[in-house]
C-alpha cells in the first residue's frame, strides 16, 4: 500500500478513516469508480488494484448503486455507453 497526502475539507476527514477492511475496500472501490466510468482503467484492472475479482468489484459497485457500463462504438464511430 502507498500513502497519499491530499488536501480535503476538514469535515470530510472523519469519513476517510475506515474502521475495518470491508469499509476500506468499499471506499477504495468508490475512489476508482470515476476512472472506470471514463475508461481510464477497466473493471478488471481496478479489481487487480483492490486485490479482488472483477465480479466481486462489479457486485460491490452494484450494491452501492453504481451501474456497470460497457462502452461501444455506435453508428458513425461515436462512442456510446450501455447500462446493464
Buried (B, 14 or more C-beta within 10 A) or exposed (E): EEEEEEEEEEEEEEEEEEEEEEEBBBBBBEEBBEBBBEEEBEBBBBBBBBEBEBEBBBEBBEEEEBEBBEEEEEEEEEEEEEEE
